[in-house]
Amino acid sequence: MLQKMTYSKCAFTLIELLIVVSIIALLATFAMPAYRRAQERAHDNEATAMLKLIQHSEKVYHMERPNEYAACGNTSACNVALNLNLSAAYWAYSVSADASGFCAEATHSTGGNPRTWYINETDEEPNDSGC
């Protein structure tokens, strides 16, 4: 009276698991460049928004002190001079100025893709080609 052992097939084979892992890795490979581009666009939007804020603060500064614009060499100096709260986590902000105008700059140099955005007193939108 030997009983016949029966096995139920409710587990995955090693080949099936390897195929699934390979497909997931392939999909992740295609998704990463799109994710990085979206992340870069978000950082660029942050820089352009902060440059518009600097531009507005410079105009207020100039209205309070005719024939003068605030100059600052780094983000913390810009926060003090223009009474702002710019974050230095990703972008470094600076402003060069004289009596006739200013040029604000946002620079990001860490990582593999250095970028710089600019705005001056007459620009409507920040640009990446300089003041």
Buried (B, 14 or more C-beta within 10 A) or exposed (E): EEEEEEEEEEEEEEEEEEEEEEEEEEEEEEEEEEEEEEEBEEBBEBBBEBBBBBBEBBEEBBEEEEEEBBBBEEBEBBBEBBEBEBEEEEBBBBBBBEEEBBBBBBBBEEEEEEBBBBBBBEBEEBBEEEB
